Amino acid sequence: MVQAQKLTLIDEVEGQLGLAVLGLELRLEETRTELGKLVRPTTDPRRAALVNDFFHAIGAENLSSFVHNKLPVLSWPGAIREAIRGGLELTKAKTIRSAPEELQGDLLARALAGATRAELTELVKAAKPTVPRSQAEQVAKTLSSRKWRDALSPTQAEALATWLSSAPGFMAAAKT
């Protein structure tokens, strides 16, 4: 009698990618490249829709979610992939992956010993050097924030546009 085993995230991603290889009739690396291209806005929308429908048909989330959230897991360090195979939660694995490489082994051991994602996140934050942003970096971050831009009144937006249009030449070159 065959018993079903619970698939890990790695098993799931490898299986879905394998089905995509068969469906697209490409080799593995060509399929990974093609999937990456299909989530770009400049791609053929009909082909992207067909592949997206294929992913829905095999029980996967949409193509974009697969490419951005799951497919990269196959490129993570082997120790993290093996821990996921062993049952490590994806959220903890992502936290460990975001850490400097020299800290990942320690974080992995802590996660496997029962550390919470919040505890791992604090360790990652503590390990990353805090480099103060320059004033220019702070302004750039603020100007690129949609939340901030959406809070501007029409008068404020017009004043900002006027101010930016008088920016030095190097700013004009950066806008293009």
Buried (B, 14 or more C-beta within 10 A) or exposed (E): EEEEEEEBBBEBBBBBBEBBBEBBEBEEEEBBEBBEBBBEEEBEEEEBEBBBEBBEEEEBEBBBBBBEEBBEBEEBBEEBBEBBEEEBEBEBBBBBBBBEEEBBBEBBEBBEEEBEBEBBBEBBEEEEEEEEEEEEEEEEEEEEEEEEEEEEEEEEEEEEEEEEEEEEEEEEEEEE
